[in-house]
Amino acid sequence: MSTQESSQPKSINTDEAETNYELIVTNEPVMKTAIDILTRFSVTKKLVLKAYSDTIPNAVAIANIITENILKGNSRIEKILLGSDITEEGMISNIQIFLLKD
């Protein structure tokens, strides 16, 4: 299964992603990223977490922290898309987690 990001490299410009209410998950501490999401939820009610390869567990942890702890009862996971891309380096798995703030 392939997603639209198949032609994009692993290092994606997060400034460009921010304008589309998307957040590329990196190896930053998950609590720092969860707090960043709170500020983004002040301007939008929908946010997409995108993660590739080794950062997928971080994206799942961040989504759980937001929906089960910080905004429990006021947010939810709308859907999760899984995919993989084939590059010169081999197959790279990816995930998109759609978060909604009620």
C-alpha atoms as an extended CHARMM CRD file, in Angstrom:
* protein
*
       102  EXT
         1         1  MET       CA              0.0000000000        0.0000000000        0.0000000000  PROA      1               0.0000000000
         2         2  SER       CA              1.4030000000        3.3870000000       -0.9110000000  PROA      2               0.0000000000
         3         3  THR       CA              0.4550000000        6.9040000000        0.0980000000  PROA      3               0.0000000000
         4         4  GLN       CA              0.8620000000       10.2620000000       -1.5750000000  PROA      4               0.0000000000
         5         5  GLU       CA              4.1280000000       10.8950000000        0.2780000000  PROA      5               0.0000000000
         6         6  SER       CA              5.9990000000        8.2080000000       -1.6920000000  PROA      6               0.0000000000
         7         7  SER       CA              8.1840000000       10.7500000000       -3.4860000000  PROA      7               0.0000000000
         8         8  GLN       CA              9.0720000000       12.7810000000       -0.3850000000  PROA      8               0.0000000000
         9         9  PRO       CA             12.3440000000       12.1610000000        1.4600000000  PROA      9               0.0000000000
        10        10  LYS       CA             12.4640000000       11.2010000000        5.1270000000  PROA      10              0.0000000000
        11        11  SER       CA             13.4940000000       14.7060000000        6.1960000000  PROA      11              0.0000000000
        12        12  ILE       CA             10.4090000000       16.7920000000        5.5460000000  PROA      12              0.0000000000
        13        13  ASN       CA             10.1830000000       20.5420000000        6.1230000000  PROA      13              0.0000000000
        14        14  THR       CA              7.9220000000       20.8860000000        9.1720000000  PROA      14              0.0000000000
        15        15  ASP       CA              7.2180000000       24.5740000000        8.4150000000  PROA      15              0.0000000000
        16        16  GLU       CA              5.5160000000       23.5510000000        5.1820000000  PROA      16              0.0000000000
        17        17  ALA       CA              3.5750000000       20.8100000000        6.9670000000  PROA      17              0.0000000000
        18        18  GLU       CA              2.3570000000       23.2200000000        9.6640000000  PROA      18              0.0000000000
        19        19  THR       CA              0.4310000000       25.2970000000        7.1590000000  PROA      19              0.0000000000
        20        20  ASN       CA             -1.6150000000       22.2300000000        6.2350000000  PROA      20              0.0000000000
        21        21  TYR       CA             -2.3770000000       21.3280000000        9.8660000000  PROA      21              0.0000000000
        22        22  GLU       CA             -0.0560000000       18.3790000000        9.5890000000  PROA      22              0.0000000000
        23        23  LEU       CA              2.6900000000       17.5410000000       12.0120000000  PROA      23              0.0000000000
        24        24  ILE       CA              5.6270000000       15.3780000000       11.0320000000  PROA      24              0.0000000000
        25        25  VAL       CA              6.6230000000       13.3910000000       14.1110000000  PROA      25              0.0000000000
        26        26  THR       CA             10.3470000000       13.3500000000       14.8440000000  PROA      26              0.0000000000
        27        27  ASN       CA             12.4780000000       11.9070000000       17.6230000000  PROA      27              0.0000000000
        28        28  GLU       CA             11.7540000000       14.8880000000       19.9080000000  PROA      28              0.0000000000
        29        29  PRO       CA             10.3410000000       13.9700000000       23.3280000000  PROA      29              0.0000000000
        30        30  VAL       CA              6.7010000000       12.9310000000       22.9850000000  PROA      30              0.0000000000
        31        31  MET       CA              5.4940000000       15.2670000000       25.7520000000  PROA      31              0.0000000000
        32        32  LYS       CA              7.0470000000       18.2780000000       23.9980000000  PROA      32              0.0000000000
        33        33  THR       CA              5.2440000000       17.3380000000       20.7880000000  PROA      33              0.0000000000
        34        34  ALA       CA              1.9720000000       16.7720000000       22.6650000000  PROA      34              0.0000000000
        35        35  ILE       CA              2.2150000000       20.2830000000       24.1270000000  PROA      35              0.0000000000
        36        36  ASP       CA              2.9030000000       21.6670000000       20.6310000000  PROA      36              0.0000000000
        37        37  ILE       CA             -0.3080000000       19.9950000000       19.4650000000  PROA      37              0.0000000000
        38        38  LEU       CA             -2.2880000000       21.8240000000       22.1580000000  PROA      38              0.0000000000
        39        39  THR       CA             -1.2230000000       25.1810000000       20.7420000000  PROA      39              0.0000000000
        40        40  ARG       CA             -2.1260000000       24.0730000000       17.2250000000  PROA      40              0.0000000000
        41        41  PHE       CA             -5.5470000000       22.9680000000       18.4040000000  PROA      41              0.0000000000
        42        42  SER       CA             -6.1930000000       26.6130000000       19.3410000000  PROA      42              0.0000000000
        43        43  VAL       CA             -6.4140000000       27.4550000000       15.6050000000  PROA      43              0.0000000000
        44        44  THR       CA             -7.8420000000       24.2380000000       14.1950000000  PROA      44              0.0000000000
        45        45  LYS       CA            -10.0320000000       21.3490000000       15.2700000000  PROA      45              0.0000000000
        46        46  LYS       CA             -8.3110000000       18.7690000000       13.0700000000  PROA      46              0.0000000000
        47        47  LEU       CA             -4.6610000000       17.7740000000       12.9870000000  PROA      47              0.0000000000
        48        48  VAL       CA             -2.8220000000       14.9960000000       11.1840000000  PROA      48              0.0000000000
        49        49  LEU       CA              0.1860000000       13.3160000000       12.7740000000  PROA      49              0.0000000000
        50        50  LYS       CA              2.5030000000       11.7940000000       10.1810000000  PROA      50              0.0000000000
        51        51  ALA       CA              5.3460000000        9.4730000000       11.0420000000  PROA      51              0.0000000000
        52        52  TYR       CA              7.7940000000        7.3570000000        9.1020000000  PROA      52              0.0000000000
        53        53  SER       CA              9.7510000000        4.2580000000       10.0440000000  PROA      53              0.0000000000
        54        54  ASP       CA             11.2830000000        4.5050000000       13.5330000000  PROA      54              0.0000000000
        55        55  THR       CA              9.0980000000        7.4480000000       14.6040000000  PROA      55              0.0000000000
        56        56  ILE       CA              5.7970000000        5.5360000000       14.2550000000  PROA      56              0.0000000000
        57        57  PRO       CA              5.7800000000        4.4950000000       17.9600000000  PROA      57              0.0000000000
        58        58  ASN       CA              6.2330000000        8.1790000000       18.8990000000  PROA      58              0.0000000000
        59        59  ALA       CA              3.1750000000        9.1580000000       16.8270000000  PROA      59              0.0000000000
        60        60  VAL       CA              1.0530000000        6.4890000000       18.4980000000  PROA      60              0.0000000000
        61        61  ALA       CA              2.2450000000        7.5900000000       21.9480000000  PROA      61              0.0000000000
        62        62  ILE       CA              1.5100000000       11.2490000000       21.1590000000  PROA      62              0.0000000000
        63        63  ALA       CA             -1.9980000000       10.4320000000       19.9160000000  PROA      63              0.0000000000
        64        64  ASN       CA             -2.6760000000        8.4410000000       23.0890000000  PROA      64              0.0000000000
        65        65  ILE       CA             -1.3340000000       11.1980000000       25.3410000000  PROA      65              0.0000000000
        66        66  ILE       CA             -3.5910000000       13.7700000000       23.6640000000  PROA      66              0.0000000000
        67        67  THR       CA             -6.7790000000       11.6900000000       23.5000000000  PROA      67              0.0000000000
        68        68  GLU       CA             -6.4590000000        9.7110000000       26.7410000000  PROA      68              0.0000000000
        69        69  ASN       CA             -4.7300000000       12.1660000000       29.0650000000  PROA      69              0.0000000000
        70        70  ILE       CA             -4.4640000000       15.8320000000       28.1040000000  PROA      70              0.0000000000
        71        71  LEU       CA             -7.7560000000       16.2850000000       26.2090000000  PROA      71              0.0000000000
        72        72  LYS       CA             -9.6080000000       13.2330000000       27.5000000000  PROA      72              0.0000000000
        73        73  GLY       CA            -13.2640000000       13.5580000000       26.5440000000  PROA      73              0.0000000000
        74        74  ASN       CA            -12.5440000000       16.5840000000       24.3200000000  PROA      74              0.0000000000
        75        75  SER       CA            -10.6060000000       14.8920000000       21.5270000000  PROA      75              0.0000000000
        76        76  ARG       CA            -10.5900000000       11.6800000000       19.5590000000  PROA      76              0.0000000000
        77        77  ILE       CA             -8.8170000000        9.7960000000       16.8220000000  PROA      77              0.0000000000
        78        78  GLU       CA            -10.8810000000       10.0900000000       13.6380000000  PROA      78              0.0000000000
        79        79  LYS       CA             -8.9500000000        7.5470000000       11.5670000000  PROA      79              0.0000000000
        80        80  ILE       CA             -5.5550000000        5.9580000000       11.0920000000  PROA      80              0.0000000000
        81        81  LEU       CA             -3.9600000000        5.3020000000        7.7190000000  PROA      81              0.0000000000
        82        82  LEU       CA             -1.0660000000        2.8740000000        7.3630000000  PROA      82              0.0000000000
        83        83  GLY       CA              1.1700000000        2.5640000000        4.3490000000  PROA      83              0.0000000000
        84        84  SER       CA              4.6290000000        1.8530000000        3.0470000000  PROA      84              0.0000000000
        85        85  ASP       CA              6.8690000000        3.3650000000        0.4150000000  PROA      85              0.0000000000
        86        86  ILE       CA              9.6200000000        1.6960000000       -1.5420000000  PROA      86              0.0000000000
        87        87  THR       CA             12.7510000000        3.8000000000       -1.8770000000  PROA      87              0.0000000000
        88        88  GLU       CA             16.3940000000        3.1950000000       -2.7090000000  PROA      88              0.0000000000
        89        89  GLU       CA             16.9060000000        2.4310000000        0.9890000000  PROA      89              0.0000000000
        90        90  GLY       CA             14.1980000000       -0.2570000000        1.0070000000  PROA      90              0.0000000000
        91        91  MET       CA             10.6300000000       -0.2810000000        2.2790000000  PROA      91              0.0000000000
        92        92  ILE       CA              9.6820000000        2.5340000000        4.6650000000  PROA      92              0.0000000000
        93        93  SER       CA              6.4840000000        2.2090000000        6.6890000000  PROA      93              0.0000000000
        94        94  ASN       CA              4.3680000000        5.2540000000        7.4540000000  PROA      94              0.0000000000
        95        95  ILE       CA              1.3230000000        6.2040000000        9.4850000000  PROA      95              0.0000000000
        96        96  GLN       CA             -1.1340000000        9.0890000000        9.4910000000  PROA      96              0.0000000000
        97        97  ILE       CA             -3.2300000000        9.6540000000       12.6160000000  PROA      97              0.0000000000
        98        98  PHE       CA             -6.1170000000       12.1100000000       12.2570000000  PROA      98              0.0000000000
        99        99  LEU       CA             -6.8960000000       13.8470000000       15.5640000000  PROA      99              0.0000000000
       100       100  LEU       CA            -10.0860000000       15.8330000000       16.1810000000  PROA      100             0.0000000000
       101       101  LYS       CA            -10.7600000000       18.2830000000       18.9860000000  PROA      101             0.0000000000
       102       102  ASP       CA            -14.3980000000       18.4570000000       20.0510000000  PROA      102             0.0000000000
